[in-house]
């Protein structure tokens, strides 16, 4: 097979050679313009510029217009993305795109009446197919009609499927999930976005991104013992914190890179979302090549070899910030609870548990997810489980195993790993997100009861996994999580402590081992992919959205801006402390309404802590003086024609790419969100939906605002990029105050606000083009 004949994937005919050629030509222009060494991140990002000849290029300042190679969407966010794409009126997507059914499958670990007394993978998947038939049917038909590949429920988690089939070194992909950066393990610039961004790219429009700064992480040495790739990102999260990567790409380099497996690099990139990074990337190397060949993409590997000079940083490239980690001395870490950046070296974790009064008795251990479900991960965890079985020990707590894909599941079943997990007392869940995103029907601990769990997942905000805000969730590598499952005690250190076997003998666990790739090759398992029909047949595909449906709702355009400043708006809520997208638009049971904007809006901000009373979902209605739920109060304001704003704290909107957290406030009458700082994806999502994301010029001004105040925002009529607006607050006693509000709105983004949303602006342009 010649280089030019290599398709982008085995499911698509788009020539991959064209992507590399275009990137090389653009880079030639950029190199002449910048005349300096480039980082890997700069090469890939600037190599996808829409117009490299004229684009402004300054890290952290310029807004870039980029041309991604593909789009990936998970089923929860794909519903709204496809509904928006349908509204655009286009007949087909302009770049290769895929939908992955992974979010709507609820995991169980004990017998359930709605599953005929059964539980686990088969029972959970069967129920999901029935319960979500309407949504799966819509996504399947939408994919067929508009040329989008469709991965059926049970196929696996979006990020694992992408790594196995679609990711390629030097490529650029956007995905409607915050952990899209997983593909950075194959040298791809993969960025999590909201559905509106995905619609732009699917429609053939350039994607706008503020030129990222680049944080360099130099790796030296080699991992040993219990240390794993997961510990690299747990360590980095502790250094940079949950907002330390905001506005930046994290680029790993140095001699230690070659000591990591490709899937290990993917783990590190995946959880980079927890530090707010735009994405994370590794340079192309032999470990990536081995993985490409093992997953049937030798042609892609040959192309990457050919363009290898563009797939690694130039010598002398400079970084905006530098972190150095010696893998040889890196200790296993356990991060948490309640935030992924609270890092504890394993040797100090037990002491921290005691000192902080966290529940030491473990209640559940969970491994897998998009972050840690590779063959190597599963082998290392199984090697710990085998040692326990040989000593007559089993898991002391519910132990869940989530394969990342059907290919991983089939391969570890063939190689005997699933048998080991089940023998040690584990429950194998469906190839889906499950408990990692709150899809866990947990029945062993009543809600509100303090307890501890440990997972190999990526995110551990309060109530994230089981809807119980009192659950202390800790994050570690799969092998560490497995060891804790066997010990049942968080003060246990598997690297130094011994367990007691049933015969009374002391048992010391040896450090785990796992092959990077299966010796017998990957077993693809069941065929779970649906290709779109030929273009000529797509016109016959029908989309069925029942007007009476509670799950799906066709969209109505938002109203354009009235051209005036915002006057005398109410403050719906002044949120205090951490306010993630889980607080703004919860997942779990609400996932079923992701395709119905009005119904899902009933969860808007119900998890945010009200600064006025320290409670959640309890605000005072400015019109009646009565206390009520946040969504109901917003609906009352909307019905009365009263505009409202949200006031928030630091890093507002961190976490998931969930655009519903921006759609819901817009739908219920919100006009602005005013905070100390934003998480990147959420700020963009707000802009896309025609809302104003504003920040205090002085964070101390947050304290000046009382939830009973009315606010006016002036300066909209004279908008200029970089020019602050002015907030004027009026208190109940008649006094007033004012201060400036900053924003990052560009001229192009102002068009979104002016037209009512990015989708409105796009539809208007398409209508103009069609008319001409």
N, C-alpha and C positions, 0 to 999 in steps of 0.2 A: 504493500500500500504506500503510495507516494504521499509526501507531506500535504500537497494541495487537496488530496481526496479525503482528508481526515474530517469527519463530521463533528459538530460541537458535542454531540452525545450519540449513543446508539439508538436514541429515540427520535433524532432530528437530523435533517439533511444539511442544515446551515453549515457552511465550510468554516472550520476553525482557523485555517490558514489566513483567512481574510481578517480575522480579529487581530492576529499577531502582526500582520503587515500594516494594518491601520495604526496600531499602537506604535510600531517602529517609526512610521512616517511622522506621526505627531511628535514623538520624542525628538526626532531630528530637528524639528522646528523649535521646540522648547529649549533644547540644549544650546542652540545658537543664541536664543534670546536671553537665557539666564547665565550662561557662561560660568557655571560652577558645578561641582559634583552634586548628584541627586541621590536622595535616599530611595529605598525601594518603594515606599509609600508614594513619594512624589512621582516616580516613574510610572507607576500604574495609574494613579489619579490623573496626572497631566497627559498620560498616554491615551486618555479617554475624553480629552477636551473636545467640545463641539467645534470650536474655532481656535486652534492653538496659535494662529498668526496674530490675533488681536486680543485674546483674553487677558485680563489683568490677572497676574499671578503673584500673590503675596500671602504667605502663610498667616492664617488667623485674621485676615482682613478681606481679601477678595472673595466675591461670590463667583463660583465656577459653574459653567454650564457643561454637563458631562453626558456622555453617551454610553450607558451601561450595556453589557452584552446580553443580559437576561434578567428575568424577574421570577421570584419564587414566593408563593403565598400559602400559608396554612389555612385550614378550613374555617377557623373562627373569624379571621380577618379577611379571608377571601370572599366571604359573603358580601361584606360592605364594599370591598374593592370591585368585585364584579358588578354589583348593583350600580356603582358609580361609573364603571366602564360602559355599561348598557346605556346610561344616561347620555354618554358622549355621542352616541349615534354611529360610531365606527363599526364596520363589518367584521374586522379581525384585528388581532394584536399585531404590532409591528416588530416585536422582538420575541424570541423564544420564551415562553412562560409556562409555569406549572402550578397546579393546586395539589395540596397534600392533606389528606384527612387524618389528622393526628390529635386534635385538641378536644374532640367531643366524646371521647371514650372514657367513662368513669371506671376507675380501678377499685376492686374490692378484695378484702383479705379474710372475709368470714362469710358463712352462708347468708344469702339474701333472699327474701320472699319474692322480690321482683325478678329473680333469676332462677326460680324453681328450686330454691334451697342451695344453689350452687354459687361459686365465686371464682375469681381468677380470669385468666386470659380468654378462654373460649366463651364463658358465660358473659363476661363484660362486653366482648366484641359483638356477640349475638344480640344483646339488648341494645347496644349503641346503633346497630344497623336498623333495628326496628324503630327506636325512639327518634332517630335523626333521619329517617328515610326521606322526609320532605326536603331537608337541607342538602343531603347527599345527592338527591335527585336534581335539585336546582344546580348545584355546583358541577355535577356531571354533564348536564345539558348545556350549561353556560360554557364549560370548557369545550364541548363538542362544537357549539355554535360559533365560538370566537377563536378557535384554534389553540386552546390551552391544554397541555397534557394533564391528565387527571390520575392521581395516585389514590387508590381506593382505601377505605378504612381497613386497618390491619397491615398496611404496607410498611408503616414505620413513621418515625419522626422526620419532619421536613429536613432538618439540618443533616441528619445521617444519610437520608436519601440523596441530598444534594452532594455530599462528600463522595458518596459511592458512584454517582452517575454524572453529575453536571459540573462540579467545580473544576477549574483548570488554572494553572499558574499564570499570573498576570491578567486574569480576567477581572471584569467588574460586574457585580451582581447586586441588585437591591432585593430585599425580602421583607415581607410584612410581618416580621417577628424580630424582637430585639436581639435574639441570639444567632441571627444570620451570619455574624462574623466567624462562626464555626468554620466556614470555608477558607478562612485565612490559614488554616492548617495545610492547605494545598496552594498557598501563595496567591490566593485570590483576594481582591479588595471587595469584600462582601459587607454591605451596610444594611442595618435594620431601619425600616422606614414605616410611615403610615400608608394606608391604602391609597390615599390621594396621590402620593408620590409614585406609587406603582402604576396607577392609572395613567399618569403623564407619560411614563416610559413605555407602557404598553400601547399608548396612542401615538408613539413616535416622536414625542417631544423631548427636548433635553431635560435632564434632571439637574436641579440647582442644589449646590452644596457650598457652604462657606469653606474656603481653602483650609484644610486641617493643618494644625501644627503637628509636629512629629515628635513623639516621645520615644527615645531609644532605650531598649532594655538589652544590655550586653550580658550574654550567658557564657560562663566559663565552666570548666570541669565536667563532671559526669555524675548523674544520679546513682545512688546506691541504697541498698537496704530497703527500708519501708518508704523512702521518698519516691515521689511519682511526679509526672507532669502537672497533675492537679495542684500539687504543693507550690509550683512556680507561680501560678496565678493567685493562689491563696496568699502567698507572700507579697506579691505585687499589689493586691487589693489592700493589704494592711499598710503598705507604704503610700500608695496614691489616694486611698479612700474612695468612697462611692462617687465622688464628683471630680477626682483628680485627673481623669482622662477626658473630661468634657472639651469638645472642640478639637480633639487630637486623635491621630492614629498612633497606636502603639506598635512599634516595629522592633521585632526581636532580631538580634544578630550576634555574631561572635562564635568562637569555636565550640561552645556548648550546644549550639543548635543541632549540629550533626549527631549529637548523642541522644536526641529525642526522636521517637517514632512520629510518623505523619499524623496518626490519630491522636498522639499525645500533644502535638502542636495544635491540633484542632480543639482539644479540650481547653488549652490555654487561651486560644482566641475566643472560643465560645463564652467563657466566663469573663472575658474582658468587657462584656456589656455591663458588668456590675461596677465598673469604675467610671462609667459614663463615656467611654471611648467611642469615637465614630466607628472604628473597627480596629482589629489587630491583625498583623500579618507576619509571616515568616518568609525568608528567601527560599527560592527553589533549590532543592538539593537531592541527593541520592535517595534519601528516605521517602521523599515525595514520589520520586520516579518508581521506586519499588511498589508503592501503594497504587499508583496509576496502572502499572502492569498487572498487579494482582487483581484489580477490579476491571480488567478487560479493556484498558485504554492505552495500549502500548503506542498507538499512533499519536495520542496527545503527548505522551512522554517524549517522543522523538521531536515533536514540534517545540516543546519546552526546552529540550536540549539545544535546538537550533537557535532559539532566542534567549538563551540563558543569561547573556550579558544584560538584558533588560529586566531580568527577574531577580536581581540582587542589588544591594546598594553600591554606589560608586565608592572607591577608596577616597577618604577625605570628606565624605558627606557629613553634614553637621545636624545635630538634633536640638530641639528647643529645650529639652530636659533629658537627663540621663540617669538611668538606674542600672546598677550592676549586681548580678546574682551569681554566686559561685555554687553551682549545682552539687559539687562534691561535699560541701558542708551544709547543704540545705536539709533542714529537718522537716518531717511531715508536719502538717498544720491542721488545726480544726478551727474554723471560723464561725462566729455567731456568739449568742443568739440574736435574732431580730434584725440583723444587718450583715451583709456578706463581707464587710471590711474589718470586722472585729477579729483580728488574727491572733491565734495562740499557737506557738510551737507545741508539738505533742508533749514534750517534756514538762511544759508548764500548764497544760490544759487542765489536768486534774486539780491542781492547786487553784486555778481560776474558778472551777466549778464550786469548790468548797467555799472560797472567799466570797463569791457573789451570791451564794445561796441558791444556785440553779439546781433544779431537780437532778440528782445524780443517778437515780434509777432510770434506766433507759426503757422507753415504752415501744419504740419501733425503729427499725433500721431499713433504709431503702437505697438500692443501688440501680444504676442505669441512667436513663434520661438522655437528652440530646448531648449532654456534656460528657458523660462517661459511660458509653455503652459499646465501646469498640471491642474487637476480639481480644486485644491485649488486656483491656480493663477486666473483661469477664474471666480471662484466664488467671489473672493475678488474684482476683477475688475468690475464684474457685480453688486456687492453691491454698488459700487460708482455710476455706471450708473443708478441704480434704484433710488437712492436719487435725482439725477438730474432730472429724468423723473417725479418724484413726485412733484418737484418744478417747472415743466414746462420748464426745460432746456434741450438742446441737445448739441451735440458736435459742436463746432464752426469751426472745421477744419476736413479735411478728417481723418477718424478714421478707422484703419485696424485691423482686428482680424485674426490671423493665428492659427488654431488648430494644435497641434503637431502631432496628429495621427487621423486615422479614428475612433478609439475607443473613443478618447477625443471628437471629433466632434459629434459623435452619442450620447454620454452621455450628453453633454451640450445642445444638441438640445432637447433631451427627457426631460431634467430638466428645460427647458425654458430659459436658459442663452443666447442662440443665438437670441432668440426673443427680449430679453432686449437690446443686443448690436445693433441689427438692428433698434430697436425703437429709440435709442439714436442717430442714424445717422451713425452707423458703417457699414463697408463693410467686409463681411466674405470672406477670401481668401481660396485657396485650402490648403489641408493638405500637406504643402511643405515648403521649406526654404524661397522662395519668396524674399521680400525686404531685409531680413537679409543678404543675400549673393549677393545683387545687382540685383536680378531678379525682378525688379520693373519698369514697363513701366510708369514712372511718366511724366505727361504732364502739371501739374499745374504751374510749375516754370521753366522758360527757363534756360538752362545750363549756368553757370557763374553768375547767380543771387544769391547774398547772402541771405540766409534764414535759419530758424531753424526748426528742427524736433526733436521729442523725441520718443524713442523706449524702449521696454523691452528686446532688443536683447543683444548681447555680445560684438560686435565689432563696432567701429565707426570711422575708419580711413577716411581720406578725400576721397570722391567719393565712399565710400564703398557701400552705400545703393542705390544711385540713379545716379551714374556716374557724379554727379555735385561736383567738388572740392570746390565750395563755400557754400555747404550745411553744416551748423553747426549741427552735430548729437550728441544728448545727450542720455545717458543711465540711466534708472531708473527701478523701479519695475512696474508691470502691473497696479497696483492700482494708483500709482503716475502718470503714463502716461495717464491713463483714466481721472484723475482729471484735468490734463493739457489740455486734449482734450476739456473738457467742458469749461475751463476758456479761452483757446486760448492765454494765456499770460504767458511767462516764469518767470515773476516777481511775479506771484501768488504763495502763499504758502498754499496748501490745509489743512495743520495742524492748521493754525492760521487765515487765511483770509476768508472773506465771499464773495459770489457771489451775483449778483443781479438778481432776478427772473423776468419774464415778467410782473409781477404785481408790480414791484418796491420794493418788500420785499427782505431783505437780507437773503441769504441762506448759512448756515454753513454746510459743509460736515462732517459727522461723520467718525471716523476711520472704515476701511473696515473689513468684516468678510468673512471667507471662510472655508467650511468643508474640512478636509484633504482628505477624500475619499467619494464617492457618497453613500448616504444612501441606494439607490436602487441597488447598485452594478454598475459595468461598463457595458455599452452596446457595444458589439464588432463592431457593424455597418456592413458594407459590407465586404465580404471575399475578401481580396486583395493579398493573398499569393499564390505563385506557388512553390510547392515542386518539387525537381528534380525527374526524373523517376528512377525506380530501376536500379542498376548498369548494368545489362545485356542489358537494352534498350538504354543506353546512346551512344553507338557506332553508332547508327542509326541517331542521331541528327546531323544536318548539320549546319555549321557556314557559313554565307554568308557575305563576305566582298568584296564589289564591288571595283575593282582597280581604278575606276573613281570616287569613293565617295569623297565628300569634308568633311565628318564627321568621317570616319573611315579609318585607314591605318595600315596594318600589319607592324611590326617593322623589321628594318634591324639592325644587331648587330653593335655596335660602334667598331672602330678600337682599338686594343690593344696598350699599351704604346710602343714607339719605343726604350725604354731603355736608352734614353739620357736626359740630363738636358734640361730645356726649355730655348731656346736662342732667344733673340731679338724679344720678343713678343710685339705686340701693346697693348695699353690701349684702350679698346672699349669705356669705360665711367668711369669717376671718379664720383661716386654718392655721393651726399651731403645730410646729414640729414637722416630722417626716410626713410627707403627703405624696405617695407614689401613685402610679396609675392604678394600682390595686385599691388604693383608698378612693380614687376618683371614679373608677368604674371596675368594680370587683369582677373576678372571673368565677371559678367554681360553678355553682348552679345558674349563674347569669349567662354562661356561655351559650346557652340554648337560644338566647334572644339577640345574638350578634348580628343577625340579618334583619332585625326589626327595630329601627331606631327609636320609635316611640316607647315600645315596651322596655327596652334595655335602659332607657333614660330614667326609669324608676330606681336605678341603683346609683344615680349620680351623686358623688361626694358623700355617700352614706357612711364611709369609713374615715372621713376626715375629722380630726379633733377640733371642735369649735373653741377658739381662744376665749370666748365670752363665758363659757361654763364648764370647759374641760370634758364635755361629752361628745358623743358622735350622733349624727343624724337628729340633732335637736337645735333648731334655730328659731329666732323670734321673727314673725312676719311683720315687716315694717308698716303694712297697711292696716292690720287688725290688732297688733300687739300680742297675738296668741302664739304659743310655741307649737312648732310642727316639724315634720320631716323635711329634709333639705329639698328633695325633688318636688314634693307637693307645694312647698313655698315658692320655688322657682316657677312652677306652673301657674300659681296664683298671680305672681308678678307679670308673667307673660300675658295672661288673660286680661290684666288691667292695663297693659301697655307700658309697664314700668321696666325700664332697662336695669340690668344689675351686673355687678362685677364680683369677682372672687379675689380675696387677698390671701397671699400665702407666704410661706417661709423659704428656707434654702432648698435648692435642688428640686424644686417643685416638678412633679411628673417623672421622677426617676423610675426605672424599671422597664416594664414591657413597652413595646412599640404601639400599644393599644390606641388606635385613633378614636375609638369610642369615647375616650376620656376628653377628647376635644369636640367630637360631634355632639355629645349630649348637652354640654353647656350651651353650645350654639343653638341647638334645637329647642332648648327650654328658655331662650331669650337672653342669654348672657352676651355681653359685648366685649369684656376685657378681663384678663387675669393679671393681677399686679402682685409681684413676688420679689423676694430678695435675689433669687437666681433660678434658672430653669435647667432641666435636663434637655439635651439637644433634641431628641426626637419629638418630645411633647411640644416644645416651642414651635417647631416646624409644623406639627399637626394643627396647632391652634391657628397659625397663619393660613394654612391651607383651607380651613373652614371659615375664614373671614372674621376671626376674632383677633383682638389685640393682645399679644403677649408683651407685657411691660415690666420693667424692673425698677426698683427704687434706686435713684442715683446715690442716695445715702441709705444703706440698709437700716439705719436707726429710725428712719421715717416710718417703718413698719409699726413702731410703737405709738406713733401719733394717731393712728387710725383706730376708731372705735367702731364695732360692728353696727352701731345705731346711726352712724354718720351717713350723710348723702354726699356723693362725690361727682364733681364735674371734671372732665378731661378736655383741656383746651389745646389747640395747635393742630388738630386734624385737618382743618381747612387749609392750612399752610404747610402741609407735610413736605419734608425733605429727608432723605436718608441721613441718619446720624443726628438729626436735630431733635432734641428732647421735646416731649409734650409736658404740659403742666397739669398737675392735679390740684384742685381746690376742694377742700373738705369743709362741710358745714356740720357742726355739732348740734345736738338737740337743744343746747342752751343758747343757740344763735351765734356763737363764736365761730371763727373759721381759721383755716391754715392753708398753706400751699407749699408745694415742693415739686421739683422736676422728676419726670419719669423717663428712663432711657428705653431704647428699643433697638432691635437689629433688623428692622424692616427695610428691604431694598426697594428700588423703584418697581421691579417686577412683582415683588410680593405685595406692594401697595395696590397693584391692579387686582390681586385676589380679594383684598379687603373692599376695594371700591365696587367690584362686581358682585360681592356677596360670598364668594368662595373661589378657590382655584378651579373647581369643576365648572362653575358658571363662566369664568373667564375663558376656559378652554372651549366650552360649547359655543361661546360667542365667536371665537376665532374660527372654529370649524364651519360655523354657519356662514361667516363672511367669505371664507375660501370656497365654499360650495356655491354661493351665490355668484361669485366672480368666475 
